[in-house]
Amino acid sequence: MENDLMPQIEELARVLTPPSQIAAMLDVDEDSLNSKLSIHGSQERKAFLRGLSATADMIRRNNIELANAGSPEAIRSCFAAINRMLDDMEE
């Protein structure tokens, strides 16, 4: 896959576009893109995860702000995230 597609893959992943739609929007073979996304270290996977991670980070930050403001649901969500992080460290 062409390197000039990496910024587009990243941006589309940032707005939570599923891989099948990314393939359609970029006019690339869906099976080929899915194959590249499954390979650890591939440029496509790195671009996809950068975009996805940026959005996940923004959502987590917003959730922390809501928890700090006293939202019970956000507080529960933050504690669940903390527990997942601790579990992840033990694996």
PAMAR-99767 format. One record per residue (C-alpha): residue in three letters; x, y, z. Coordinates in steps of 0.5 Angstrom, whole numbers, padded with zeros to 4 digits, always signed. Example, Ala and Ser with C-alpha at 12.3 -4.5 7.8 and 13.67 -1.06 7.14 Angstrom:
<nodes>
ala+0025-0009+0016;ser+0027-0002+0014;
</nodes>
This chain:
<nodes>
met+0000+0000+0000;glu+0003+0007-0002;asn+0006+0011+0004;asp+0002+0017+0002;leu-0005+0014+0004;met-0002+0013+0012;pro-0004+0020+0014;gln-0011+0019+0011;ile-0012+0012+0014;glu-0010+0016+0021;glu-0015+0021+0020;leu-0020+0016+0018;ala-0019+0012+0024;arg-0019+0018+0029;val-0026+0019+0027;leu-0028+0012+0028;thr-0028+0010+0021;pro-0029+0002+0020;pro-0023-0001+0016;ser-0028-0003+0011;gln-0030+0004+0010;ile-0023+0006+0010;ala-0022+0002+0004;ala-0028+0004+0000;met-0026+0011+0001;leu-0019+0010-0001;asp-0021+0006-0006;val-0016+0000-0004;asp-0018-0007-0003;glu-0021-0009+0003;asp-0018-0015+0004;ser-0011-0012+0003;leu-0012-0007+0008;asn-0015-0012+0013;ser-0009-0016+0012;lys-0004-0010+0013;leu-0008-0008+0019;ser-0007-0015+0023;ile+0001-0015+0022;his+0004-0012+0028;gly+0009-0006+0026;ser+0006-0005+0019;gln+0005+0002+0017;glu-0002+0001+0016;arg-0003-0001+0023;lys+0001+0004+0026;ala-0003+0009+0022;phe-0009+0006+0024;leu-0008+0006+0032;arg-0005+0013+0032;gly-0011+0015+0030;leu-0016+0011+0034;ser-0011+0012+0040;ala-0012+0020+0039;thr-0019+0019+0040;ala-0019+0014+0045;asp-0014+0019+0049;met-0019+0025+0048;ile-0025+0021+0050;arg-0021+0019+0057;arg-0019+0026+0058;asn-0026+0028+0057;asn-0029+0023+0062;ile-0024+0025+0067;glu-0026+0032+0067;leu-0033+0030+0068;ala-0031+0025+0074;asn-0028+0031+0077;ala-0034+0035+0076;gly-0038+0030+0080;ser-0041+0025+0074;pro-0043+0019+0078;glu-0042+0015+0071;ala-0036+0018+0069;ile-0033+0016+0076;arg-0035+0009+0075;ser-0032+0009+0068;cys-0026+0012+0071;phe-0025+0007+0076;ala-0026+0001+0071;ala-0021+0004+0067;ile-0016+0004+0072;asn-0018-0003+0074;arg-0017-0005+0067;met-0010-0002+0067;leu-0008-0005+0073;asp-0010-0012+0070;asp-0006-0010+0064;met+0000-0009+0068;glu-0001-0016+0071;glu-0001-0020+0064;
</nodes>
